[in-house]
Amino acid sequence: MERWTSVKGTVGELGEFGLIRELTSRLTTTPAVRIGPGDDAAVVAAPDRRVVASTDILLEGRHFRRDWSTAYDVGRKAAAQNLADIAAMGAVPTALLLGLVVPAELPATWPTELMDGLRDECQVAGAAVVGGDVVRGDTITVSITALGDLRNHEPVTRGGAQPGDVVAYTGWLGWSAAGYAVLSRGFRSPRAFVEAHRRPEPPYHAGPAAAGLGATAMCDVSDGLIADLRHIAEASKVRIDLRSGAIDIPTQMNDIGQAVGVDPLQWVLTGGEDHAIVATFPPDVKLPARWKVIGEVLNPSALPQVTVDGAPWHAAGGWDHFGGGPYGGVE
């Protein structure tokens, strides 16, 4: 879906309004968008009369590197991580807003290709970019706000898990972390894992579907499986125990782990940015094949916590914006 068109010069030479024209000319729309870019604000239909909203920021050198990812990659990733938050509430993504800070000397192709990525990821999720703002600054910063519609269902929060529930996920786990390990050592293959790091593929449909199946708690795996399930455990005041043997680890991920000296289970349990959907369900719910049951919800023995095979997981990991990332690098 990429649309590579040539835009000459730098952002400074194009100017603010020229850049805005280039960005908005690349956009598509959906029936939910009543008024799109070009007015003081956008108007997006909200049939449910409730709007689900999420926002996130990506900073160059912290969340992406231009020598590793194209602007199109960054656009896909920025949209994906926000739209996944909407899906993880059980909502359907509808719209996305962009706040963009760029240096004046940046080639104008970079923000336009970023917009192509945002647009294309929105199309995958059934949403549209409806507006935003651009500002000159020293460091590239991408700020995204995503909106969604609950379609007359109640939101699925982190606080509803009950003892006896099963824990299940759908999507990818550990792929982005394995791809990061490959990139950080100067390699570009296996390509599937590198691409998983550059462009995550959240299972957007799974969030609303899980809500329909009766999910009691849910979130997307952005900070790492244990870290995100800990949020559910704390909000629900329960203990969650994972069965490591129930989690599939691809052969290629094992091969990467052997090559770099890392147990791939570490990536699966603590590597974020895959944006899989993990949820708790009543034990009598018949889950579709796409869902993999990997644990259970228990009464807390002391403080709410997440255990693996009955024991605390002591290995380092999990994303913390102020404490440092799980991989020891920019991400």
Disulfide bonds with the S-S distance in Angstrom:
none
